[in-house]
């Protein structure tokens, strides 16, 4: 039975979530609550890792101390440092990673690129370099790495335009909110929350402040679209239960590299060069065994080609794929080794026969 496919099951039992929001909306505090609840739920014995771009993790120390959970911090805005952090996570250093905020890492990555290229503005070519690098170094590990990730990001407004019917002019308006990061990144988490700070006013004074979490995306659909006031781990626990339930190991073969289907000009030249080298090796091997152009050597060359490549035409051999040439060259060497062995036996037989004739004459 083919192992290309596998039964449908939970092959990724890891919680990957993102929280977006404006300053003061409660992203960091809520991410800590989620991490504490998750750490207890999976009975982790390892420290929580906090990748801190805002140097704000120190304010969470009382929460983690009360929960009796060790937290280790990396203060950085470098994608290279985040890549190293994720490598250590993959190797089992920790079960839970908090990233706060991914926005700083993305913007620093862009600025580092501009500096290295001595550019002020980015072109389409530059984005063609930046986006694949971001997918490779962050997005792919975020989705596939075997540990839990809680990612925070700053919110940014989405602008659109429309024609004002009265003035006839195009006017800009805010049409939505999104995370301030590479635009495809928000599609990666299984659960996406939008955080808001809500103030209740009375007599010009703030009487009550709450934080709300709106579920923008929930792949499990359990809490999709719901709004939670002062969100806690308990609000998200049903989704986490679903994500951790009945994990199985992937039994299919590894994903193949699509680059195999795309031959660049450089790879084509490399392939042609390898083929030319193999054809030259074949010709030189036959020339070393049958160097002359007499009828006997020519016949041996034709017989050797027919044995190795199942063809009497050298032109047909030139048109064969590199793989067939490699396999054929191995058979050609078998033919050549047999030829050398037979010639050696003939020479020994002639030598023995010559000695017998000399004895008879004596």
C-alpha positions as CSV (number, residue, x, y, z in Angstrom):
1,X,0.0,0.0,0.0
2,X,1.4,3.4,-0.9
3,X,2.6,5.6,2.0
4,X,2.2,8.8,-0.1
5,X,-1.1,9.4,1.8
6,X,-1.9,8.9,5.5
7,X,-5.2,8.7,7.5
8,X,-6.6,12.1,8.5
9,X,-5.5,12.9,12.1
10,X,-3.8,15.4,14.4
11,X,-0.3,15.5,13.1
12,X,0.4,19.0,14.6
13,X,-0.6,18.9,18.3
14,X,0.8,22.3,19.1
15,X,-0.9,25.6,20.0
16,X,0.1,28.4,17.6
17,X,-1.7,31.6,18.4
18,X,-1.3,35.3,17.7
19,X,-2.6,38.4,19.5
20,X,-2.8,41.7,17.7
21,X,-3.7,45.1,19.2
22,X,-2.8,48.7,19.9
23,X,-0.6,49.8,22.8
24,X,-2.2,49.1,26.1
25,X,-4.7,46.6,24.8
26,X,-3.4,43.8,27.0
27,X,-1.5,41.6,24.5
28,X,1.5,40.9,26.7
29,X,-0.5,40.3,29.9
30,X,-2.9,37.9,28.1
31,X,0.0,36.1,26.4
32,X,1.5,35.4,29.9
33,X,-1.9,34.1,31.2
34,X,-2.1,31.8,28.2
35,X,1.5,30.6,28.7
36,X,1.0,29.9,32.4
37,X,-2.3,27.9,31.7
38,X,-0.7,26.0,28.9
39,X,2.4,25.2,30.9
40,X,0.3,23.7,33.7
41,X,-2.0,21.8,31.2
42,X,0.8,20.0,29.5
43,X,2.7,19.5,32.8
44,X,5.8,21.0,31.4
45,X,9.0,20.8,33.4
46,X,10.9,23.2,31.2
47,X,11.1,27.0,31.4
48,X,8.9,29.3,29.3
49,X,11.0,31.2,26.8
50,X,10.2,34.9,26.3
51,X,11.6,36.6,23.2
52,X,11.3,40.2,24.3
53,X,11.6,43.1,21.8
54,X,10.2,45.7,24.2
55,X,12.0,44.9,27.4
56,X,8.6,44.6,29.1
57,X,8.8,41.0,30.3
58,X,10.2,42.1,33.7
59,X,6.7,43.4,34.6
60,X,5.4,39.9,34.3
61,X,7.8,38.5,36.9
62,X,5.2,38.6,39.8
63,X,2.7,36.5,37.6
64,X,5.3,33.8,36.8
65,X,6.7,33.9,40.4
66,X,3.2,33.3,41.8
67,X,2.6,30.5,39.3
68,X,6.1,29.0,40.3
69,X,7.1,28.8,36.7
70,X,10.6,29.6,35.5
71,X,10.9,32.0,32.6
72,X,14.1,32.7,30.5
73,X,14.3,35.8,28.4
74,X,16.1,36.8,25.2
75,X,16.0,40.6,24.7
76,X,16.5,41.3,21.0
77,X,14.8,42.6,17.8
78,X,17.0,40.5,15.5
79,X,15.5,37.9,13.2
80,X,18.9,36.0,13.5
81,X,18.4,35.8,17.3
82,X,14.8,34.6,16.9
83,X,16.0,32.0,14.4
84,X,18.6,30.7,16.9
85,X,15.9,30.7,19.6
86,X,13.6,28.6,17.5
87,X,16.4,26.2,16.7
88,X,17.0,25.7,20.4
89,X,13.2,25.2,20.9
90,X,13.2,22.5,18.1
91,X,16.0,20.7,20.0
92,X,13.8,20.5,23.1
93,X,15.0,23.4,25.2
94,X,11.5,24.5,26.0
95,X,7.9,23.6,25.3
96,X,6.5,27.2,25.1
97,X,7.7,30.3,23.3
98,X,6.3,33.8,23.7
99,X,7.3,36.4,21.0
100,X,6.5,40.0,21.9
101,X,6.4,41.7,19.5
102,X,6.8,40.2,16.0
103,X,6.3,43.7,14.6
104,X,9.7,44.9,15.8
105,X,11.4,41.8,14.4
106,X,9.9,42.4,10.9
107,X,10.7,46.1,10.9
108,X,14.2,45.6,12.1
109,X,14.7,42.9,9.4
110,X,13.6,45.4,6.7
111,X,15.9,48.1,8.0
112,X,18.8,45.7,8.2
113,X,18.3,44.8,4.5
114,X,18.1,48.5,3.5
115,X,21.3,49.2,5.4
116,X,23.1,46.2,3.8
117,X,22.0,47.3,0.3
118,X,22.4,51.0,1.0
119,X,18.8,51.7,0.0
120,X,16.2,54.2,1.1
121,X,13.3,52.8,-0.8
122,X,12.5,49.2,-1.7
123,X,11.7,47.9,-5.2
124,X,9.6,44.9,-6.3
125,X,12.9,43.1,-6.7
126,X,13.8,43.8,-3.0
127,X,10.4,42.4,-1.8
128,X,11.1,39.4,-4.0
129,X,14.1,38.8,-1.8
130,X,12.7,39.8,1.6
131,X,9.4,37.9,1.5
132,X,10.9,34.4,0.7
133,X,13.6,35.0,3.3
134,X,10.9,35.8,5.9
135,X,8.9,32.7,5.0
136,X,11.9,30.5,5.2
137,X,13.4,31.9,8.4
138,X,10.2,32.5,10.4
139,X,6.8,31.5,8.8
140,X,7.7,27.9,8.0
141,X,9.3,27.2,11.4
142,X,6.3,28.9,13.1
143,X,3.9,26.5,11.4
144,X,6.0,23.3,11.5
145,X,8.1,23.5,14.7
146,X,7.1,21.0,17.4
147,X,6.4,23.3,20.3
148,X,3.8,25.9,21.3
149,X,4.1,29.6,20.2
150,X,2.2,32.6,21.5
151,X,3.0,35.6,19.2
152,X,2.1,39.2,19.8
153,X,2.0,41.9,17.2
154,X,1.0,45.6,17.0
155,X,-2.2,46.5,15.1
156,X,-2.2,48.8,12.1
157,X,-5.0,50.4,10.3
158,X,-6.0,49.2,6.8
159,X,-6.9,52.1,4.4
160,X,-9.2,52.0,1.4
161,X,-10.6,54.7,-0.9
162,X,-13.9,55.6,-2.4
163,X,-15.3,58.4,-4.6
164,X,-17.2,61.1,-2.6
165,X,-20.5,61.5,-4.6
166,X,-20.8,65.2,-3.6
167,X,-17.3,66.3,-4.4
168,X,-16.4,63.7,-7.0
169,X,-13.0,63.3,-5.3
170,X,-11.3,60.1,-4.1
171,X,-11.2,60.0,-0.3
172,X,-9.3,57.6,2.0
173,X,-11.0,55.8,5.0
174,X,-10.0,53.2,7.5
175,X,-11.5,49.9,6.4
176,X,-10.1,47.5,8.9
177,X,-7.2,46.5,11.2
178,X,-4.4,44.1,10.7
179,X,-1.2,43.0,12.4
180,X,1.8,45.2,11.5
181,X,4.0,42.5,10.1
182,X,4.5,40.8,6.7
183,X,1.0,40.6,5.5
184,X,0.8,36.8,5.1
185,X,2.0,36.2,8.7
186,X,-1.4,36.7,10.3
187,X,-2.6,33.7,8.3
188,X,-0.2,31.3,9.9
189,X,-1.6,30.9,13.5
190,X,-4.5,28.5,14.3
191,X,-6.0,31.1,16.6
192,X,-5.9,34.9,16.0
193,X,-7.2,37.4,18.6
194,X,-7.7,41.1,18.3
195,X,-7.2,42.9,21.6
196,X,-8.9,46.2,22.5
197,X,-8.7,48.5,25.5
198,X,-12.3,49.6,26.5
199,X,-12.9,52.6,28.8
200,X,-16.2,53.4,30.5
201,X,-16.6,57.1,31.2
202,X,-18.9,59.0,33.6
203,X,-18.8,62.8,34.2
204,X,-15.6,63.1,32.1
205,X,-13.8,60.6,34.2
206,X,-12.8,57.0,33.5
207,X,-14.8,54.7,35.8
208,X,-13.8,51.3,34.4
209,X,-11.2,49.8,32.1
210,X,-11.5,46.4,30.5
211,X,-9.6,44.5,27.8
212,X,-11.5,42.5,25.2
213,X,-10.4,39.8,22.9
214,X,-12.2,39.3,19.6
215,X,-11.6,35.9,17.9
216,X,-10.8,36.8,14.3
217,X,-9.9,33.3,13.4
218,X,-10.3,29.9,15.0
219,X,-9.5,26.9,12.8
220,X,-11.3,24.7,15.3
221,X,-14.4,27.0,14.9
222,X,-15.2,26.4,18.6
223,X,-14.9,30.0,19.7
224,X,-14.7,31.7,16.3
225,X,-16.2,35.2,16.3
226,X,-16.6,35.3,20.1
227,X,-15.6,38.3,22.2
228,X,-14.2,37.8,25.7
229,X,-13.9,40.5,28.4
230,X,-10.6,40.4,30.3
231,X,-9.6,37.1,28.5
232,X,-8.0,34.3,30.4
233,X,-6.6,30.8,29.6
234,X,-10.0,29.3,30.4
235,X,-11.6,31.2,27.5
236,X,-9.2,29.6,25.1
237,X,-8.9,26.2,26.7
238,X,-11.6,24.4,24.6
239,X,-9.5,25.3,21.5
240,X,-6.3,24.1,23.1
241,X,-8.0,20.8,24.1
242,X,-9.0,20.3,20.5
243,X,-5.5,21.0,19.2
244,X,-3.9,18.6,21.7
245,X,-6.4,15.8,21.4
246,X,-5.4,12.4,19.9
247,X,-2.0,13.3,18.4
248,X,-0.5,11.0,15.8
249,X,2.8,10.8,14.0
250,X,2.9,11.6,10.3
251,X,3.4,8.3,8.4
252,X,3.7,9.6,4.9
253,X,7.0,10.2,3.0
254,X,8.7,13.6,3.5
255,X,7.5,16.5,1.5
256,X,9.3,16.8,-1.9
257,X,11.1,19.9,-2.9
258,X,9.2,21.7,-5.6
259,X,12.4,23.2,-6.8
260,X,13.0,19.9,-8.6
261,X,10.3,20.9,-11.0
262,X,11.9,24.2,-11.9
263,X,15.1,24.1,-13.9
264,X,16.9,27.4,-13.9
265,X,19.3,28.3,-16.7
266,X,22.2,27.6,-14.3
267,X,20.8,24.1,-13.4
268,X,20.3,23.3,-17.1
269,X,23.9,24.2,-18.0
270,X,25.1,22.1,-15.0
271,X,23.0,19.2,-16.3
272,X,24.3,19.5,-19.8
273,X,27.9,19.7,-18.5
274,X,27.5,16.5,-16.5
275,X,26.0,14.7,-19.5
276,X,28.9,15.9,-21.8
277,X,31.4,14.7,-19.2
278,X,29.7,11.2,-19.0
279,X,29.6,10.9,-22.8
280,X,33.3,11.7,-22.9
281,X,34.1,9.2,-20.2
282,X,32.2,6.5,-22.2
283,X,34.1,7.3,-25.4
284,X,37.5,7.4,-23.7
285,X,36.8,4.1,-21.9
286,X,36.1,2.4,-25.2
287,X,39.1,4.0,-26.8
288,X,41.4,2.7,-24.0
289,X,40.2,-0.9,-24.8
290,X,39.9,-0.7,-28.6
291,X,42.2,2.1,-29.7
292,X,42.5,1.3,-33.4
293,X,40.0,1.8,-36.2
294,X,40.4,-1.6,-37.7
295,X,37.4,-3.8,-38.3
296,X,37.9,-5.9,-35.2
297,X,38.0,-2.9,-32.8
298,X,35.1,-1.2,-34.5
299,X,33.0,-4.3,-34.1
300,X,33.9,-4.5,-30.4
301,X,32.9,-0.9,-29.9
302,X,29.5,-1.5,-31.6
303,X,28.9,-4.7,-29.5
304,X,29.9,-2.9,-26.3
305,X,27.4,0.0,-27.1
306,X,24.6,-2.5,-27.9
307,X,25.3,-4.4,-24.6
308,X,25.4,-1.3,-22.4
309,X,22.7,0.9,-24.0
310,X,20.6,-1.6,-26.0
311,X,21.2,0.4,-29.2
312,X,23.5,0.2,-32.2
313,X,23.4,4.0,-32.7
314,X,25.8,6.3,-31.1
315,X,23.5,9.2,-31.9
316,X,20.8,7.5,-29.8
317,X,23.2,7.2,-26.9
318,X,23.9,11.0,-27.1
319,X,20.2,11.7,-26.8
320,X,19.8,9.6,-23.7
321,X,19.2,11.1,-20.2
322,X,22.1,11.5,-17.8
323,X,20.6,8.8,-15.6
324,X,20.6,6.3,-18.5
325,X,24.1,7.2,-19.4
326,X,25.3,6.6,-15.8
327,X,23.6,3.2,-15.7
328,X,24.8,2.3,-19.2
329,X,28.4,3.2,-18.3
330,X,28.3,0.7,-15.5
331,X,27.2,-2.0,-17.9
332,X,29.9,-0.9,-20.4
333,X,32.5,-1.4,-17.7
334,X,31.2,-4.9,-17.0
335,X,31.5,-5.6,-20.8
336,X,35.0,-4.2,-20.8
337,X,36.1,-6.2,-17.7
338,X,34.9,-9.4,-19.4
339,X,36.7,-8.5,-22.6
340,X,40.0,-7.9,-20.7
341,X,39.6,-11.2,-18.8
342,X,38.9,-13.1,-22.0
343,X,41.9,-11.6,-23.7
344,X,44.1,-12.5,-20.7
345,X,42.9,-16.1,-20.9
346,X,43.6,-16.2,-24.6
347,X,47.1,-14.9,-24.1
348,X,47.8,-17.5,-21.4
349,X,46.4,-20.2,-23.6
350,X,48.6,-19.1,-26.5
351,X,51.6,-19.0,-24.1
352,X,50.9,-22.5,-22.9
353,X,50.4,-23.8,-26.5
354,X,53.6,-22.2,-27.6
355,X,55.6,-23.9,-24.9
356,X,54.1,-27.3,-26.0
357,X,55.1,-26.7,-29.6
358,X,58.7,-25.9,-28.5
359,X,58.9,-29.1,-26.5
360,X,57.6,-31.1,-29.5
361,X,60.4,-29.7,-31.8
362,X,63.0,-30.6,-29.2
